[in-house]
């Protein structure tokens, strides 16, 4: 099980998707801010069991720092061997012929070996130490301006839009993250189409960033 740490827009979810692709696994996305109970993880577990051991499943918990403390505590046993998910039941559940667990009871379910958790966060401090200790951490550094510029160049080249190196450096420097650089470039492409610009110089980039209220004129 992994913990991917990094700033917003620095590629945590993208890395999780790459891992899933390389492992030929199905990625199940869950936003931690929407989780109030571990019952949300029961369907991925059922799907993994039904599919059989030959198919891998990865449960990606994005914004995992938003998980309530109770959910973090209940995940602890799921991240060990044997993996047991503890769920405080929100309602009465039948677990067998004539057998029931009542609302508030703890349901314990063994996780299949073909299911893995990846937690992503921008705020490690809001995760409990016991939870962190059960995860292998991957730290993502912020992208440098030169990396953002390479991404911007790739996007503009795909649209056959020419540019000056100076202009790209300005745009890359204004982008806060790689995601921001991508979004800005997509809007820049639209801007160039509206004004019929097929060659972007530094002045064009500055004008665009002024419109975007990212620099002052």
PyMOL commands that set and color helices and strands:
alter all, ss='L'
color gray80, all
select helices_A, chain A and resi 12-22+32-34+38-51+64-66+69-79+124-126+129-133+145-158+165-174+178-194+202-211
alter helices_A, ss='H'
color red, helices_A
select strands_A, chain A and resi 2-5+25-31+56-62+84-88+93-96+99-101+106-110+115-121+136-139+162-163+199-200
alter strands_A, ss='S'
color yellow, strands_A
deselect
rebuild
show_as cartoon
